[in-house]
Amino acid sequence: MRSILRPPSTRLAIIAFGLFLTISFLSRLLLAFKSVNDVSWDASLLGSFVCGMSFDFAAGIFAASLWLVLGLVLPTRFLNSRTGRHVIIGLMTVFVSLLVFITCSEWFFWDEFGARFNFIAVDYLIFTQEVLGNIFESYPMGLILTAIGLVAAGIVWSLHRMKVLAWAHEHPCGIRGRIIPAILGLVIPTAVFLTVSQSSLANFTNQYHLELAKNGCWSFFAAGRNMELNFDEWYLRMPQEKMLLQAKQRLVTPNEVASSARMDDLQRSTLKSGPEKKWNVILICMESMSADFMTYAGNHRGITPNLDRIAGQSVFFENLYATGTRTVRGMEAITLNLPPTPGQAIIYRPEGKDLVTTFSPFLKRGYDCGFFYGGDGKFDYMNRFFSSSGCRIMDVKAWQQEDVTFKTSWGACDEDLFNKTLSEADKAYASGTPFHYFCMTTSNHRPYDFPSGKIDLPSHTGGRRAAVKYSDWAVGKLLEDASKRPWFNNTLFVFSADHCASSAGKSDLDVTKFHIPAMIYNPTLLKARKITRLSSQIDIMPTVFGLLNWSTDTLGFGNDLLAEGNQSLEGRTFISNYQKIALLKDDSLVILKPKRQSAVYSCDPHNGKLTLLAEENPRILEEAVTYYQSASWLFKSGKLRKSAANLTPVANR
């Protein structure tokens, strides 16, 4: 044991560990006094400190392990040299500066959210440019960073004066003596990672005590892994029994009946009469295709001639909104038909697999289902989600080399993607198998590169406008080529954007940045018509199922907007960013925010102008809470998992 404690790397790790525990304790103490009117000064508060120290210990092991590994890189002779001692002083100053910086960051984060680091902090790291601008505008960062550096230098100088750092260099040590501490520096943190979890936190009655029991660094990385903001913990909510009752009543529509009387069963059944249609379905999810690129939304620059044309020949969703600002959020809405839960999209989360999706009814009817993508489907865990949903993965890694004629860092161009989809559809048709394919495009994305000579605008230098026009051209070519196939007259083509090209806005949530096009096309099968009612991405596939005349069971919240009985339903849509989730209904917008905050606005969807209402509408606020709380409950309770759901095809009457 003494031999393990002798190497300089071990002693430096002990010093670092002690500093981490001390600063973490002082941080918790400062936060407790900052919340002097909110904490309960009793045994529960003491319990939060005891529990918190265990997480400090766990996080401190990771901080200390860096020094153990460092000892393997830097030999004892160097560490004991004058230069080596100066290097250690410099590294220790940087280490302490980081600890003090984290403490200061937690102070400001607590001041705004009353909590340790969580997914909001991870979110801030994602949107670095906007966040840094806001921080430098809000705080005197030059002064703060200077103060942090001076405090850190003062602490390290004190350690030097007290000969604590000299203690680390008392005994020379060869390579053998440094190997065991370095191995421990890898093994012990791994064991801690596998055994320690924030789920083991005591159930403190006082929310502030629960937050004080956490360690900021540990919470930050735990939030990054969980990818969510717990709805029950952070958002306005109602008692579960009331929420389930409200959800059960609101989700039942004239063409959907509750599958059972059980309060905790939100499943509904759609019963159709007459024969089902065995049409194929090819769904094209178009990257960043905002509504305002198209003529119907006021753009007359002619960059979407094909989409403009087929919109007039389709079942066209004129007033439809995306649920979020990222591709995985759009995929989630289209395939799960749920309002967006706070934090990352379900697809992105570790639990976002083996779920009941819109592919389930197709698979149970013998369809070939596939996910087509011109890039690497491992990105954003898309392959994991679609494969566990029952889809064949046809990302670029499953293609032949000759299938790719042009690619960027994001993957093959849209034309290549559609050509690959057509060839697989030909194979399915030849084998007598109906098919449902989900295709995700990439060309309308930076760097805006595409094959030359396809349109009258240049690649790359033409920017977003050119990329939009090329993506539109590829859609036109897809339909032209498909029309020559024998399966064309038995196939629906569904087009929807994943999200808008831009989400930045001055208001809390700028609704104009969520308006996207969606259409269901095949003139030989469908009569052209416009759906003008306010609608959401989650309504697209239920409407497709209605056109197929399928009797289905569902846990999704989307509506068949063409069903005769549903014409009386009020229009509504759901929009969100990572933290704010909202319900737009008529001219009212309800925004739910962390810390159980809410706001109800009068909203003009055409220009996004919001006017805060002096008196909140309790009815629409309760409706928003019902939708979002029940959607979060469905996911968290595991009822969306295939193993828990019992959704079987219902025979048409």
VEXZA-575500 format. One record per residue (C-alpha): x, y, z; residue in one letter. Coordinates in steps of 0.02 Angstrom, whole numbers, padded with zeros to 5 digits, always signed. Layout:
XYZA ...
END
This chain:
+00000+00000+00000M +00142+00119+00046R +00222+00089-00124S +00063+00145-00211I +00059+00307-00109L +00241+00351-00141R +00240+00399-00328P +00219+00585-00366P +00069+00548-00477S -00024+00466-00332T +00012+00610-00215R -00040+00738-00346L -00201+00639-00368A -00231+00645-00179I -00204+00834-00180I -00322+00854-00327A -00452+00743-00245F -00443+00844-00084G -00462+01007-00180L -00612+00938-00275F -00700+00882-00115L -00664+01046-00026T -00723+01158-00167I -00877+01048-00197S -00924+01060-00012F -00901+01248-00012L -01006+01261-00171S -01147+01161-00089R -01137+01270+00066L -01145+01430-00036L -01295+01367-00135L -01384+01320+00027A -01360+01495+00097F -01411+01569-00069K -01576+01476-00048S -01592+01519+00137V -01779+01552+00121N -01813+01396+00018D -01720+01257+00109V -01784+01176+00268S -01656+01194+00407W -01681+01021+00479D -01612+00844+00470A -01666+00831+00288S -01544+00968+00241L -01405+00877+00332L -01455+00720+00236G -01435+00812+00071S -01258+00862+00120F -01214+00683+00168V -01289+00615+00007C -01204+00752-00092G -01034+00709-00022M -01051+00534-00093S -01076+00608-00267F -00931+00728-00236D -00826+00576-00194F -00878+00488-00354A -00848+00639-00465A -00684+00677-00374G -00617+00505-00421I -00632+00552-00604F -00542+00717-00573A -00403+00631-00475A -00381+00492-00603S -00314+00617-00730L -00163+00645-00618W -00133+00458-00598L -00128+00437-00787V -00018+00592-00801L +00113+00504-00696G +00130+00372-00829L +00163+00505-00962V +00285+00614-00863L +00433+00521-00784P +00483+00553-00603T +00650+00629-00656R +00557+00763-00754F +00431+00793-00615L +00571+00817-00489N +00664+00938-00601S +00642+01126-00585R +00552+01132-00753T +00441+00988-00701G +00392+01074-00539R +00344+01230-00636H +00241+01123-00756V +00150+01044-00609I +00116+01215-00532I +00047+01272-00700G -00062+01117-00723L -00125+01128-00544M -00171+01311-00572T -00270+01263-00727V -00354+01122-00629F -00404+01236-00486V -00461+01370-00610S -00580+01244-00688L -00649+01196-00517L -00678+01378-00471V -00752+01414-00642F -00874+01269-00622I -00922+01334-00449T -00956+01508-00519C -01055+01435-00664S -01160+01334-00542E -01194+01491-00441W -01263+01582-00593F -01356+01428-00654F -01435+01405-00482W -01481+01589-00480D -01584+01565-00638E -01651+01387-00619F -01635+01344-00435G -01548+01181-00483A -01384+01094-00518R -01327+01071-00696F -01453+00972-00798N -01502+00953-00980F -01524+01141-00994I -01337+01158-00961A -01303+01025-01093V -01417+01122-01209D -01315+01279-01176Y -01159+01184-01228L -01244+01134-01392I -01292+01312-01437F -01121+01384-01398T -01130+01540-01507Q -01296+01603-01441E -01256+01559-01261V -01084+01639-01259L -01158+01798-01333G -01291+01802-01199N -01166+01768-01059I -01046+01905-01114F -01191+02027-01129E -01263+01979-00959S -01107+01970-00850Y -00938+02060-00839P -00847+01906-00899M -00677+01990-00912G -00682+02035-00728L -00753+01865-00677I -00623+01765-00774L -00483+01873-00705T -00548+01846-00528A -00558+01659-00556I -00379+01655-00616G -00319+01755-00466L -00413+01646-00342V -00342+01488-00421A -00166+01560-00421A -00187+01607-00238G -00241+01431-00191I -00096+01350-00283V +00027+01477-00209W -00038+01432-00036S -00012+01247-00072L +00164+01287-00129H +00201+01392+00025R +00137+01253+00139M +00250+01131+00045K +00101+01024-00003V +00161+01016-00183L +00339+00980-00124A +00268+00829-00031W +00218+00757-00199A +00400+00754-00254H +00480+00678-00099E +00511+00505-00171H +00579+00460-00342P +00490+00320-00432C +00527+00215-00586G +00409+00159-00722I +00353+00005-00625R +00297+00108-00478G +00195+00220-00591R +00105+00082-00687I -00006+00020-00545I -00072+00195-00500P -00105+00227-00686A -00203+00065-00700I -00302+00111-00545L -00334+00280-00627G -00428+00187-00765L -00507+00044-00668V -00580+00139-00519I -00672+00273-00622P -00742+00135-00733T -00809+00045-00580A -00884+00207-00515V -00964+00243-00684F -01047+00071-00685L -01109+00073-00505T -01154+00253-00461V -01313+00331-00529S -01417+00483-00486Q -01569+00369-00485S -01508+00313-00312S -01538+00487-00241L -01651+00492-00089A -01827+00556-00120N -01814+00724-00033F -01979+00813-00005T -01897+00982-00030N -01841+01001-00211Q -01697+01113-00159Y -01630+00976-00047H -01636+00855-00193L -01534+00975-00299E -01409+01008-00159L -01383+00821-00144A -01312+00818-00321K -01139+00860-00383N -01137+00986-00525G -01007+00896-00632C -01089+00727-00609W -01262+00799-00646S -01199+00881-00805F -01135+00718-00879F -01285+00621-00814A -01399+00745-00903A -01299+00723-01062G -01326+00535-01052R -01511+00543-01010N -01550+00675-01142M -01706+00738-01057E -01785+00857-00935L -01900+00759-00821N -02073+00830-00852F -02141+00793-00678D -01991+00876-00598E -01977+01032-00706W -02145+01074-00784Y -02317+01125-00730L -02413+00965-00699R -02575+00897-00629M -02607+00744-00520P -02579+00586-00622Q -02757+00521-00601E -02829+00684-00664K -02704+00693-00806M -02747+00518-00866L -02933+00554-00858L -02912+00715-00958Q -02797+00631-01085A -02916+00485-01110K -03059+00606-01144Q -02961+00721-01260R -02880+00584-01364L -03042+00497-01408V -03110+00567-01572T -03265+00531-01676P -03169+00399-01775N -03066+00328-01630E -03136+00238-01478V -03047+00194-01316A -02981+00016-01325S -03023-00015-01142S -03101+00070-00992A -02938+00062-00892R -02882+00234-00838M -02699+00199-00874D -02734+00136-01051D -02727+00276-01181L -02738+00157-01328Q -02876+00191-01454R -02947+00091-01598S -02996+00153-01769T -03126+00040-01849L -03151+00054-02038K -03281-00027-02148S -03244-00100-02317G -03085-00177-02387P -02912-00113-02342E -02801-00042-02477K -02631-00123-02499K -02549+00032-02570W -02362+00056-02554N -02303+00210-02459V -02140+00305-02491I -02113+00443-02365L -01986+00579-02407I -01927+00678-02256C -01845+00832-02330M -01702+00917-02242E -01741+01098-02187S -01879+01126-02315M -01967+01277-02239S -02141+01325-02299A -02076+01497-02347D -01972+01420-02488F -02135+01379-02578M -02259+01485-02673T -02407+01448-02559Y -02315+01532-02415A -02273+01687-02518G -02107+01644-02600N -02113+01689-02785H -01929+01661-02828R -01967+01496-02915G -01850+01385-02816I -01977+01246-02785T -02069+01224-02952P -02094+01037-02929N -02157+01045-02751L -02270+01190-02800D -02341+01087-02942R -02373+00927-02846I -02445+01024-02699A -02590+01069-02813G -02612+00885-02858Q -02601+00816-02681S -02688+00804-02516V -02596+00959-02457F -02572+01013-02276F -02572+01201-02298E -02563+01248-02114N -02447+01117-02040L -02307+01145-01913Y -02151+01048-01864A -02136+00995-01683T -01954+01047-01664G -01794+01113-01739T -01693+00956-01772R -01706+00809-01891T -01729+00679-01755V -01873+00781-01683R -01961+00779-01852G -01930+00593-01869M -02001+00567-01695E -02160+00663-01738A -02189+00570-01901I -02155+00395-01833T -02216+00406-01653L -02356+00535-01676N -02322+00613-01506L -02301+00793-01448P -02117+00833-01415P -02059+00785-01241T -01936+00907-01157P -01751+00885-01191G -01683+00784-01335Q -01795+00690-01455A -01843+00514-01401I -01745+00442-01547I -01586+00516-01474Y -01609+00445-01299R -01542+00276-01241P -01722+00216-01215E -01772+00268-01390G -01778+00093-01462K -01897-00055-01476D -02046+00062-01478L -02215+00048-01562V -02206+00160-01715T -02303+00196-01875T -02206+00051-01953F -02297-00073-01840S -02461-00078-01941P -02361-00102-02102F -02254-00241-02031L -02405-00335-01965K -02478-00329-02141R -02322-00404-02218G -02243-00245-02288Y -02058-00225-02322D -02007-00075-02217C -01844+00017-02244G -01748+00171-02187F -01653+00254-02329F -01518+00382-02294Y -01373+00447-02399G -01259+00465-02249G -01206+00361-02099D -01364+00315-02005G -01269+00299-01842K -01279+00488-01832F -01407+00540-01702D -01441+00355-01668Y -01556+00345-01820M -01505+00167-01864N -01538+00108-01687R -01713+00182-01688F -01765+00124-01861F -01690-00051-01849S -01775-00082-01682S -01936-00020-01765S -01923-00162-01891G -01845-00069-02038C -01707-00130-02152R -01564-00006-02135I -01520+00062-02306M -01400+00200-02260D -01250+00233-02373V -01150+00092-02292K -01276-00032-02362A -01258+00035-02539W -01144-00021-02678Q -01001+00093-02725Q -01080+00132-02893E -01240+00191-02806D -01151+00352-02753V -01117+00475-02893T -01097+00631-02785F -01075+00655-02599K -01032+00783-02465T -00982+00760-02284S -01166+00727-02249W -01179+00589-02378G -01243+00551-02552A -01346+00679-02646C -01536+00669-02650D -01538+00602-02827E -01432+00453-02774D -01545+00426-02623L -01701+00420-02731F -01619+00308-02860N -01575+00184-02723K -01752+00191-02656T -01825+00156-02828L -01711+00006-02856S -01763-00070-02689E -01946-00036-02728A -01922-00128-02894D -01853-00279-02798K -01998-00278-02675A -02125-00268-02816Y -02039-00410-02910A -02055-00520-02756S -02239-00475-02734G -02206-00382-02569T -02290-00215-02529P -02170-00086-02460F -02159+00065-02346H -01997+00163-02357Y -01940+00312-02252F -01812+00419-02346C -01711+00558-02264M -01632+00685-02381T -01472+00783-02349T -01434+00899-02497S -01523+01051-02422N -01389+01064-02289H -01221+01149-02275R -01107+01149-02373P -01250+01159-02503Y -01155+01054-02629D -01241+00951-02763F -01204+00884-02939P -01173+01020-03065S -01282+01045-03218G -01446+00994-03137K -01517+01167-03106I -01480+01345-03161D -01394+01391-02996L -01215+01346-02947P -01171+01218-02816S -01093+01279-02653H -01080+01463-02700T -01267+01467-02733G -01299+01439-02547G -01463+01384-02471R -01568+01446-02617R -01476+01334-02739A -01483+01185-02622A -01671+01204-02604V -01692+01212-02791K -01584+01056-02817Y -01683+00960-02684S -01842+01011-02773D -01768+00955-02940W -01726+00786-02864A -01907+00767-02806V -01967+00802-02983G -01848+00673-03054K -01902+00546-02922L -02084+00560-02973L -02042+00560-03158E -01939+00402-03141D -02065+00319-03025A -02208+00353-03146S -02126+00232-03268K -02130+00090-03141R -02270-00039-03138P -02298-00008-02953W -02322+00181-02969F -02512+00177-02985N -02520+00083-02820N -02404+00195-02719T -02430+00348-02608L -02288+00474-02600F -02285+00571-02437V -02177+00728-02427F -02139+00821-02266S -01999+00932-02204A -01910+00878-02045D -01901+01057-01982H -01875+01234-02046C -01711+01302-02113A -01699+01426-01968S -01770+01426-01792S -01700+01588-01722A -01828+01718-01672G -01853+01862-01551K -01998+01786-01456S -01998+01636-01338D -02050+01526-01483L -02069+01603-01655D -02210+01502-01734V -02162+01561-01908T -02001+01459-01890K -02101+01297-01877F -02215+01312-02030H -02173+01172-02152I -02252+01093-02307P -02325+00918-02309A -02422+00827-02445M -02484+00654-02496I -02468+00627-02683Y -02531+00512-02817N -02659+00584-02939P -02715+00411-02994T -02764+00364-02816L -02812+00527-02730L -02918+00678-02769K -02823+00840-02741A -02880+00939-02591R -02813+01062-02463K -02816+01036-02276I -02823+01214-02210T -02850+01167-02029R -02705+01201-01908L -02612+01036-01899S -02453+00951-01842S -02322+00830-01908Q -02400+00701-01792I -02559+00705-01900D -02475+00652-02063I -02468+00463-02042M -02639+00446-01958P -02709+00533-02113T -02614+00409-02223V -02688+00263-02126F -02860+00339-02156G -02827+00345-02343L -02774+00163-02336L -02939+00126-02248N -02847+00030-02113W -02922-00017-01946S -02781+00013-01821T -02741+00026-01638D -02634+00174-01586T -02550+00259-01439L -02506+00411-01545G -02590+00580-01523F -02609+00620-01708G -02776+00636-01798N -02839+00577-01966D -02883+00748-02034L -02987+00677-02178L -03097+00563-02073A -03277+00617-02091E -03309+00618-01904G -03154+00722-01869N -03209+00875-01966Q -03273+00951-01804S -03106+00936-01714L -03019+01099-01668E -02856+01134-01756G -02701+01124-01647R -02515+01099-01663T -02364+01070-01551F -02198+01161-01563I -02042+01159-01455S -01859+01188-01430N -01760+01088-01301Y -01830+01180-01150Q -01993+01261-01203K -02142+01159-01261I -02298+01240-01330A -02476+01213-01391L -02539+01325-01531L -02727+01328-01549K -02826+01454-01650D -02741+01619-01605D -02679+01564-01433S -02507+01498-01390L -02471+01413-01224V -02286+01394-01181I -02231+01279-01039L -02057+01314-00970K -01940+01238-00840P -01965+01285-00656K -02152+01252-00683R -02175+01416-00774Q -02304+01448-00908S -02365+01590-01017A -02519+01611-01126V -02508+01728-01274Y -02619+01793-01410S -02526+01737-01566C -02530+01790-01748D -02464+01636-01842P -02430+01740-01999H -02298+01852-01921N -02263+01763-01756G -02310+01914-01651K -02350+01867-01471L -02451+01970-01348T -02445+01910-01168L -02621+01895-01100L -02652+01981-00935A -02769+01841-00883E -02718+01664-00927E -02847+01549-01004N -02854+01403-00880P -02942+01289-01005R -02808+01297-01140I -02669+01293-01010L -02741+01133-00936E -02756+01060-01111E -02572+01094-01147A -02518+01015-00983V -02628+00863-01018T -02552+00830-01189Y -02371+00852-01137Y -02382+00768-00967Q -02472+00616-01039S -02348+00602-01184A -02203+00606-01061S -02292+00481-00950W -02318+00361-01096L -02134+00361-01136F -02067+00358-00958K -02188+00221-00903S -02126+00107-01041G -02298+00088-01119K -02228+00135-01289L -02114-00016-01291R -02163-00160-01403K -02155-00279-01255S -02283-00176-01159A -02402-00128-01299A -02530-00246-01371N -02571-00165-01537L -02636-00290-01663T -02721-00259-01830P -02907-00241-01808V -03010-00324-01944A -03110-00202-02047N -03295-00213-02025R 
END
